[in-house]
Amino acid sequence: MGDAFIRHIELLGYEKRFFPSQHYVYMFLVKWNDLTEKVIYRRFTEIYEFHKALKEMFPIESGDINIENRIIPHLPAPKWFDGQRSTENRQGTLAEYCYALVNLPHKISRCLHVVNFFKVRHDDMNPVTDSQIKKPEVFLLPKDSKKNPTDITGPIVLQTYRAIADYEKSSTSEMALKAGDMVDVVEKSENGWWFCQLKNKRGWVPAAYLEPMDGPDESEEQEPNYAGEAYVVQKSYTAVEEDELTLREGDAIEVIHKLLDGWWVVRKDETTGYYPSMYLQKAGEVNTSVKSELRNRGAPPRRSTIRNAKSIHRQGRKKISQETYRRNSKKYIQNRRNMRGDPQSKANVIIEKNETEDNKPKAQPAVPPRPSKDLILNRCTESTWRKIL
């Protein structure tokens, strides 16, 4: 493999830190050409010094010789005192700057100055902290920040989850866990990998290994949609467990239940089973290079395959059986097939039936037999006797 270079830089938000004194750092997700993803933290003063050095290295592209030749994006100088308001308002500009930087000609975007600045440092993985001082406050940039860069969340309190078993990481972008570890979840991805932090460590963790502190997390999951949602398989997978499906690239399937651990229940014809969500793409959506590269990662483990899992909750997660999925799905398929007939012909059948019933002569009430003379004498009054005598 050639020299390392950056594919994408995404601004996640910023942190308000209190050690050694109150200050702010921006949080970036840096995606590299080897498909690794690293989270780094930089002060704006550092970013501006990096920007000035980059301009000196490329005077033509920075417009120092001719302003019309400038392609390196602008970046405003830091203020004398950077408070929370200026840190927050600068996010839109900084996000645009990073996007433009990565898309510059390779001699700039892949030069050592850029690569070295965005590499992971020791304090990115192990920031200097003091246990006596409160934890940093995290302010995450919303997903629709491109439309409204100044609309920022926070301060937020990150959700705390507990590890239900030991987990050994399989790549440098992941984070190892021990049963009972308490982690703060920064980002929840529907592919089953969550970005978490544990004290001074940060990395991706399988959602299947985590449980919320207040009880089972079914409330966070969507209800099954037995009508199905159209998806296309983007990567083949061979079933390992009995309740999984083997599908090939290009297969058209329907998703009927999206689960937090990244294993969705899908339907192929009349068969249902689990399939990794990261290998699926919604029908009609454009396939991007980022999505394609993400699929090169391995699927996260399933909850049912975790050995020695120990939950702190008495009540476990409610699990829907495959037979329940299958039965409900078949019922939907049968109803859909019944509805494929001509509705007009069905209406005619109903009308004809009604007309036939209307034209059919109605049954007349039966006439009771005339009572006998002895019965009248025994049961009727004297005035009635005289009429028949």
Secondary structure, DSSP 8 states (H G I E B T S, - for coil): -----EEEEEEEEEEEE-SSSSEEEEEEEEEETTS-EEEEEE-HHHHHHHHHHHHHH-TTTTTSS-GGG--S-------SS--HHHHHHTHHHHHHHHHHHHTS-HHHHTSHHHHHHTS--HHHHS----TTS---EEEE--TTTTT-TT----SB--EEEEESS-B--SSTTB--B-TT-EEEEEEE-TTSEEEEEETTEEEEEEGGGEEETTS--GGGS----TT-EEEEE-S-B---STTB--B-TT-EEEEEE--TTSEEEEEETTEEEEEEGGGEEETT----HHHHHHTTS-----GGG-TT---S-SS------HHHHHHHHHHHHHHHHHTTS-HHHHHHHHHHHHHHHHHS------------HHHHHHHS-HHHHHHH-
